[in-house]
């Protein structure tokens, strides 16, 4: 999705390799527990927990842990929580490699829009890890979970950054409150059997001694080595964020089913209205004397537009290509000079203004909608920077906000503690 995601992808790759390589020669401790359990004990266990005793049942209210990790100050983190729920606990949050301007970070929660993911952009290539700070007035300190959370937009339309969800957490036993109490025999280790007793259910296991416990909206997996739980890493994944163990969790995974489609629109339109970023926009096409082609990429289920391109002759006699595209977090929060430097754009002074353009003959670049929509204007055969800038301003003037795009679904994740207390 962007060049600076490489570091995050490498980190996730390293974590994934850890998960698939641990305890490969160990015997499945869950199987040993199953063989030592009598049918009567199984029946009683099922009755007590009110849960199906078969492999893959969901952790319920009798579990001694609700899937929530806590930092050293008691702040709570779980897969599927929103960015807003982290902020409400006294934190500031931003994507990795984001601006370090505190005001930009604060405003991004409501102002920055995150485009929807599609099937091909799922897990890893579609979202970044999060930087998390504890905030006390003007004082910022790094949170225990800094760069241990990954986020994504699960909806088929754009939402504000604050409405995005945590798709994955990398943590350890020390991040689980009262996990020391799981050690019943006092050997300062937690056996696979002791872990199973915490949840009162049998785990989903695989040949690598990964013990997976499914919750309502996410799953948590522990690694077992020589019959004991490794203190780290422990990973929690939201089901619709492509969890690490998709095969084992096939009954729970809810993958994305939407993909961007392309279409050619009627080129005789006088105007066109489309959803992009957090609003609905209309472009007045009377700016064009004739339109050769209008194309766009969109999600069919929500009619959300990712990008739109218009080619044609303007009333002023220029042949112009106009492209509007919802950018990622790299485009938000930076003035054009900083944005140009980050993205290797050329610049040229034109009176009191500056023309920013892609490498080439004046393909002008500008931003609007709180810096989340990128506009590119190309004027054919015009090497003059002043004229290109003039045409760009005219295009900007014929794009207007029309109304609010749909709000995020009310099916936001609740605190898992509420599930276990019902």
RAQUIFEN-V108890 format. One record per helix or strand of 3 or more residues. SS is the DSSP state (2 for helix, 1 for strand). FROM is the first residue (numbers start at 1). LEN is the number of residues. If there is no record, write none. Layout:
ss	from	len
SS	FROM	LEN
SS	FROM	LEN
//
This chain:
ss	from	len
2	3	19
2	29	7
2	39	11
2	83	5
1	91	5
2	102	10
2	119	3
1	129	8
1	139	4
1	149	4
2	161	3
1	165	8
2	173	3
2	179	4
2	192	8
1	210	5
1	218	8
1	232	7
2	239	3
1	260	5
1	271	6
1	279	6
2	285	3
1	288	12
1	304	11
1	319	8
2	336	7
1	346	5
1	353	6
1	363	6
1	373	7
2	385	13
1	399	6
2	416	6
//
